[in-house]
């Protein structure tokens, strides 16, 4: 005997629902802490990296800059536990690939902070950052946005140095 199986596609609307690894649940029924950030909140920043754009927008998340160089990425930690698991469009990624995403390409970010992240396994012990990127829609015109920046990080003019007499007089005063 032959059995023909046809799978139908279903999609979930993320308005008042949270899609987790084992299905969809209403936001009210999840016992864990889930925070969401929309694209409108992220687009208002001029931060160079995605982690920098998230700074200050979600409770319980700390950001640390690795070194003091301008434009360096920030390290994100959920409740000071360590680096979380990054899931971008359903695929596990690392922190570098997360920070390489453009802020304008993000549709929404959901951050699972505690036990609800157990669905993603041991790698999610420090929390999960779920990123959904924007996608093109049928019968809509493509939109191209250009954002430029120009900066100089070297001295263009050097300050006039003091001589020994002026230095000693200023130090004495």
C-alpha positions, 0 to 999 in steps of 0.5 A: 500500500502507498501512503501519500503525505502532504505537509501544509505550511503554517506561520505564526504571527509574533504579535501576542505570541512567542514562538519557542522551540517546541511550538507557540505559546501566548505571552501570558502563559510563559513563566520565564522572562522574555524581552522583545525589542522591535526594529523601530526602537533599534533604528533610532540609534546611531550605534555601529554594532547591534549589541551597542544598539541594544544597550539600555533597551532591555532589563537584566542585560549588561554590555561590556566593551572589550577594549577602549578602541572606537568602533569595537564591539560590545560583549553582551551578558544576560544577568552577568552569566556569560555569553548567550546563545544567538539564534538568527533566523532559526540558525545558531550563530556566534557573537561575531555574526550577531554584531555584523548584522546591520541594525536596519536589517532587524525586524525583531529581537527576543531575549529569553533570560532564564529557564525557558531557554532550556529548549535550546539545550546546554548552549543556551544556559546563559540565555538566548537571543532570538533575531528575526531579520526583515524579508521582502514582501510580495507586491512591494517595491524594494527600498534601498537606504544609504547611510554614510559616515566620514571621520578622521582619527588622526591629528590634523594640526598639532598643538603648540608645545610650551618651552621650558620657561613657560612650563616651569612658570605655569607649574610654579603658579 
